[in-house]
Amino acid sequence: MTGLVVDTDEHRLIRESVAKIAEKFGPEYYLERSRSGGNVDELWTELGESGLLGVHLPEEYGGGGAGLSELVIVLEELAAHGMPLLIGVISPAICGCIIAEHGSPEMKSEWLPGLASGTRRMAFALTEPDAGSNSHKVTTTSRRSGEGWKISGGKYFISAVDEAEALLVVTRDASIEQAQGAKRNPLSLFVVPKNTPGLVFQPLETALVNPDRQFTVFFDDVEVGPEALIGEQGKGLRQVFAGLNPERILASSLSNGIGRYAIAKATAYAKDRKVWDVAIGSHQGVSHPLAEAHIAVQTARLATQRSAELHDSGQDAAEAANMAKFVAADASLKALDHAIQVHGGNGLSKEYGLAELWFITRMLRTAPVSREMVLNYVAQTTLGLPASY
């Protein structure tokens, strides 16, 4: 299927490598594991052994030395084969990017090779019940305790904690806040092993059909040493955004892959399904919405590619990342909805593997940043309109 994104030879080889692995497992594998509460460790292991999970991480720490543009291809192609992996956005991307940019040499040596190979996984703990993704309102606190810190508070809607070995935790640094009387909450980031005493997590029931489940996490005076701190104490806001722009770009790649998957399934069905001796795809009521969905998804792919290119070249990618996330989430949801409609009653059957993707596709319209917050950002930052909050 043609489109607006034309791969270089290198990118084509990455896409073909991912597709080969994805076809080996298939969407049935992903859905069966999602329904049963299982995981996709076999798929994850093969991706890691093939060097695809860490394609964007530095070579000296076991990565491929490329950029987000290459990881976009990996995650999009998986989703285009019916396997949108949230953990792929979280562990090697958000956590990997933050540690690669701001971690100490010791932290990089300890964590990046495992994150790149997939042998180690890390969850990202930012969101809270009352703060959402507003990092300025984080209430989980870190306080100086001897040479280290004590962390107390709670996090909400944290993905894949059960799969992770550690959490990258965003805290409000109460020690700096008291000492300096900071106007905005100073943030400090820590890598906290999941088995640290005082750290407790419990499943958060959702309607998502996905192998990467959601959790509530509690920190009860969790003690960490100085080696757990990422970068400079109290400078965490800049460090957080080293992960948030990649998060938005790669969430877009998941949406784009889902959109491609839905359109491909619907197109094949519309060609084969006949009513009154003609294929239903010959009717404009079916074909026009599919064509419109294809245009929207391809446009979103182009926006995602551009945002990744800006990030990889060291330019400010915030505006592009937000816009790509906005258009990709909307395009994929419309594509999936029409694909379900094209299938009629079969669209709601487990056999066709479409309806259950609706939950994660709809979630990507809200997370990792809601469309309303994207509109706020563009209105205020790009257009210069007065702040609304």
C-alpha positions, 0 to 999 in steps of 0.5 A: 500500500503506497503512502506519503512516507517513503523509506530509505533503504536502511529504513526499509530493511528495519521495517522488513525485519520487524514485519518478519518477526511480527508475522511469525507471531501474528495478531492472534498471539497478541490478542490471546495473551491480552485476553488471558492476562499473559505477556508477550515475552517471546516477541519482546525477546526476539525483538531485543535479540534482533537489536530493534528495541534499542535501535535509538540508544547509544552504541557504546551502551549496546544500542544501535546508535540511530534515532527515534526515526528508526524506533518509530518504524519498529513500533509502527510496524508492530502495530500495523501487524496488530500488535501495539506494544505500550511497553515499547514506548515506555521502557526503551523510549521514555526511560531509555531516552531520559537515562541516555541524556541525563543519567550518570555514566554508571547509571548508563552502564548499568541500565542502557544495555539491558533496556536496549536488548530487552533483558531489562525493563523499566516502568515510568511513574509520573501520573497521579490521581489529582495531578494527571500528567501535570508535572507541576502538581506532582505530590509524591515527594522525595526528602533528603535522608542521610546520603540518599532520599525517602520517597512517599506518595502514590502514582496512578495509571502506571503501565507494565509495572509487573513486567518491569524490574524498576520504576523511573519515578518523578517526585517533588523534591521537598528538600529543595522546596523548603530550602529555596522557597521555590515558586514551582515544585522542583522535581527530582527523578529516581530509578527505584528497583521494584523490590525496594521495601515500601514500594507496593503496587496493585492492578488497576482494572480497565477495559483495555485489551492489552498485555501491558496492564495498568497499576496503582503504585504506593511509596511508603518512605521508600529509601534510595541511595545517591546512585538512584538520582537521575541528573541533578537534584531539583532539575527534573522538569528538563529531564522529564521532557527528554522522555515526554517528547519521545513518548508523544512521537512514539505514541503517534507511531502506535496510532499510525500502525493501528490505522494501517492495520484497520485499513488493510483489514477493511480493504481486504474484506471489502474486496472479498465480501459480496452482497447481491453479487458485487463486492461491497468495496464497489459502493462509495459508501464503503470506499470513500470513508476508507480512502479518507481514512487512508489519507488521514493516516498517511498524513499523520505518518508524515507528521510523525516522521517529521517530529522524529527527524526534528528530535533526532537533529537536536531541534525543538520537537515539542510542537511537532510531537504534540501535533503528530500525536493529535492527528495520529490519534484521531486518524487511527480511531476513525480508521478503526471505527470505519473498519469495524463498520465495513465488517458489519457484525463481523467487526464485533467478532473476536475472529476478526481482531478489530473490536478489541483494538478499539480500547487501546486506540481510544486510550491513545486519544487521551494518553499520553497527553489529551487532545485538549492539552495539545490544543492548549499547547498549540493555542498558547505556545504556537499562536501566542494566545492567553493561557487558559489554565 
